[in-house]
Amino acid sequence: MDIATVSTQPFADQRPGTSGLRKKVTVFQQAHYLENFVQAVFDAIPDRSGKTLVLGGDGRYYNREAIQIIIKMAVANDWGELLIGRQGLFSTPAVSHVIRHYHARGGLILSASHNPAGPEHDFGIKFNGENGGPASESLTEKIWAGSKTISAYRIARVADIDLDHEHDLQIGTTRIRIIDPVRDYADMMEKLFDFSALARLLQGPFRMRFDALHAITGPYAKEVFERRLGAPAGTVQNAVPLPDFGGGHPDPNLVYAKPLADLMFSEQAPDFGAASDGDGDRNMILGHGAFVTPSDSLAVLTAQARCIPAYASGLHGVARSMPTSQAADVVAQTLGIEHFETPTGWKFFGNLLDAGRITFCGEESFGTGSDHVREKDGLWAVLAWLSVLAHSGQSVREILDAHWQRFGRHYYTRHDYEELPSEIAEEMLRGLRAQMPVLPGQLLAGREVQTADDFSYTDPIDGSVSEHQGLRVLFTDGARLIFRLSGTGTAGATLRVYHEAYERDPAQLQRDPQRYLAPLVQLGKELTRLETLSGRKAPTVIT
């Protein structure tokens, strides 16, 4: 076997974001581009010799080609074993589970999550560590530093391997196993949830619809809902992963999963609807005529955790990202458990999960999960909601209404302005930052400003500090305005503006969120001079 050392030059744009490195497919197809980044990852893991690496992705365009390159590089870099999903497929939560289940050193996940796919669209790659979670900030910085100084990478000159059938083979000192990407994950779900109770629900008059959006979750949902739980054929829609996700945008929200949303708000609606994203870690939950915000979803599941066998003894605590509404905090305070506010990015939950300080965690960006893996998990959230429905005998709407009556309602909406010119987005935040020292004490949109700051987080486990995590305007009545630039896009900048207000009056719990929050929405535009600077009259996406 020939191991080649290939001379290369650094690329200036390989700094990983919160979810690894995401670029257009055409960028990754440049000579040496993918190889440089993979070598930087491998170099950042000096104890890799003889260890196990998990490899797979969401099936988007360039997934198979990238896997063949990474296999050859892993062989040349002395990995002892590769666990690869059949056809090169693996959902992100499944990779997290397989890493933990087989005690692997880590895994490479090929995905750009909810971003569109195809030859002109997006591709991504990220490394997850031996706890199954996203790379720590220190490892991410090490990868970034290596990518800036790389001068060569190592690759084995061997033929492509068969990815389409489960089998074992040996290349040099590296054992390669092509495994069923679904089985281990589905087995774990069966241990966490009462599949007998869920089967009774799904085989009765109860009807559900799951839209996989032609992304990775399709095979997992077919196995769990239709094969193991006996839901009727067709319960899972758009179940075959396609390299371009069928031309759709695999983001489970009211805009990009519009056919499902339209169905759930029609006279023909089933009892329950759900969707997942490109790599299977996000989820959207709907009832007949009811949309559950991700913030409310985390709060409801925290309040109802005892309906699920794996959590029947109670939760250690709950954590949410800073932009996520404070609804889960109110539940945690009532239950007498710890609650935490972290920066955006699932890796910030990892230390809390590993230390046993929390059991549930979630983000407003349609991510919910627990301590069963170290990633958000779309199917887990759907099964958790089905468990609550089966246990209570109530509808989604009835569960939401009862929750708000008990805990109050956190009215919440996020407005995304996608593909803004980066300089314009930065100018908006600079202008807001300049105003922040004089905002406290002012009466804005009928509310008094308590504080205005740039969120900083000190990890309670290791003491690490993460600064500049989002600009916040906090009001004395608990309302909040938050402004962040997203790190998940590949073109321009996405400005996200989060609006939240807390309501306890039982007579005010059924208002339309956009109307209720309209004064805060207008204030956010004024503080950033959004319409003047960008020319945008409306957000790209409202959730």
Secondary structure, DSSP 8 states (H G I E B T S, - for coil): -EEEEEE----TT---BTTBEEEEHHHHTSTTHHHHHHHHHHHT-TT-BT-EEEEEE---TTHHHHHHHHHHHHHHTTBSEEEEEEEEE--HHHHHHHHHHTT-SEEEEE--TTS--STTSEEEEEEE-TTSSB--HHHHHHHHHHHHH--EEEEEE------SS-EEEEETTEEEEEE-TTHHHHHHHHHHS-HHHHHHHHTTT--EEEE-TTSTHHHHHIIIIIIIS---TTSEES-S--TTGGGS----STTTTHHHHHHHTSTT--SEEEEE-TTS-BEEEEETTEEE-HHHHHHHHHHTGGGSGGGTT--SEEEEETTS-THHHHHHHHHT-EEEEE-SSTHHHHHHHHTTS-SEEEETTTEEEETTSSS--HHHHHHHHHHHHHHH---HHHHHHHHHHHH-EEEEEEEEEEEE-HHHHHHHHHHHHHHGGG-TT-EETTEEEEEEEE--EE-TTT--EE----EEEEETTS-EEEEEEESS-SSSEEEEEEEEEEE--GGGTTS-HHHHTHHHHHHHHHHHTHHHHH--SS-SEE-
